[in-house]
Amino acid sequence: MFKSYLKVGSWTGLSRVFGLLRDITTTGLLGTSSGLHDIFVVVLKIPNVFRRFFAEGAFSQAFIPIYSEYQEHKSTEEIKDFINNLAGTLLSFLFIFTIIALFFAPIFIFIFAPGFYFDPLKKDLAVNVLRIMFPYLGLISLVAFAGGIQNSHQRFSLPAATPIIFNLCIILSAFFLAPLFSIPIVGLAWGVLLAGIIQLLIQLAPLSQIDRLPIPKIGMSNEGVKKVFILMLPAVIAGGVAQINLLIDTVFASLLITGSPTWLYVSDRLIQFPLGIFAIAIGTVLLPSLSNANQRDDLILFKEQLRKSQRLVMFLAIPSVIGLAICSEHLISTLFQRGEFMSTDVSQASKSLIAFSFGLPFFMMMKVLVPAFFSRKDTKTPMYAAIAALALNIALNYYLAFILGYGHTGLAFASSISALLSCGILYTILIKDNYIQFRNPINRFNLALALGSLSIILFLLYGPFNVDFNSLSFLERLFNLSLEVVISIFLYLLITRAIIGGKLRELF
């Protein structure tokens, strides 16, 4: 499994690099003062939230265990009939949902960004941009369907590399399409749609190679299709608790001062970097592996894969939290401070990045714990945990952002606390059901984790690179930040390996 983690993580990491380049390009193009970037990030989040619920979230989490069951127990003809019927049903649903969204676009803006709805200029622009972007949901949902099939066949590279196409299209659109329009974000919106088309087209050849290219036909009566959609409903909530919380953050952020959605977006993008490279990569590989172990009734293998994945997440999450929290301003100023993105924006975005970073271990651990339920076709338990976290997030958003006046920073901190609650509930249930065994916390691995983390803290706080980045040029910032990152990683790996002994990868 470690090689698969590495493969998915490498492609995802490259995608995140292009994602950062995309964000650097769009923030530099649009800035925060005009409110255009606020509109772009909020409207883009609408199809992306549904994508993460229906495609990468609920649909994939429900589809892969059923597909694994078919692979194990059904004939090739039955498998093809299942995916053909599922493709047709999914396509029909997405077509109808997209038509509804296009027609009722103003209502979607009211629901997702009420702060824009009552500003006529922002509302009209947001509605027009949403109508261009929203068909992307249908395209990328089909891409996720294709990726789920490939992942079940242990083909992880192309699905993990596909998001690079999206980021490249947005970057190229910023340079070549945006100048063609009087309002630049219209060009970016067409770039989003173009990205979805290209991402779908490149999935066709790999599916043909494994003889799993669907020929869509509508068939809700198919047994496998029924199972997928029965599992999907609770999985919509269970698999996407972090996305639901971020969506609520977006709604509240639209009610705060201009710039708040962008500050929140920038900090979330940096949190998504370790989350995507590490946790999502681990979860992508873990779900089909746990599903296969469950199909073979191999409880020992199931528990061992889950234990190693948890350990790997913590090994990667703790230093990530330290780096993001201590170097928040260094990161944001280096990556985003140019064009219309000012030093005041850096300061504001760094506050929400610190608040988000405290929740990173729990955001990451959710990518391991949720598949432990979904692989056993239990989507209800994570759903209940998600509902509890969702209720807490709404209450904390209002209290921290408006009552205590912490604004966008309060929204980020509320999401972190909510993730802690959801993670705690699922972890407790898995211990109770004997899928996770509580071990003595005083052991060599935890000692290595603690001392390795302490070394990073001391280096970043008292090392030679703790300088005012605002006074440096871009190249000087980049040089200093690169050294901070490289030396921190070196120290962490050196100390943890010295304490644990042997090869670290053997632990995972």
Secondary structure, 3 states (H helix, E strand, C coil): CHHHHHHHHHHHHHHHHHHHHHHHHHHHHHCCCCCHHHHHHHHHHHHHHHHHHHHHHHHHHHHHHHHHHHHHHCCHHHHHHHHHHHHHHHHHHHHHHHHHHHHCHHHHHHHHCHHHHCCHHHHHHHHHHHHHHCHHHHHHHHHHHHHHHHHHCCCCHHHHHCHHHHHHHHHHHHHHCHHHCCCHHHHHHHHHHHHHHHHHHCCHHHHHHCCCCCCCCCCCCCHHHHHHHHHHHHHHHHCCHHHHHHHHHHHHHCCCCCCHHHHHHHHHHHHHHHHHHHHHHHHHHHHHHHHHHHHCCCHHHHHHHHHHHHHHHHHHHHHHHHHHHHCHHHHHHHHHCCCCCCHHHHHHHHHHHHHHHCCHHHHHHHHHHHHHHHCCCCCHHHHHHHHHHHHHHHHHHHHHHHHCCCHHHHHHHHHHHHHHHHHHHHHHHHHHCCCCCCCCCCCHHHHHHHHHHHHHHHHHHHCCCCCCHHHCCHHHHHHHHHHHHHHHHHHHHHHHHHHHCCCHHHHC
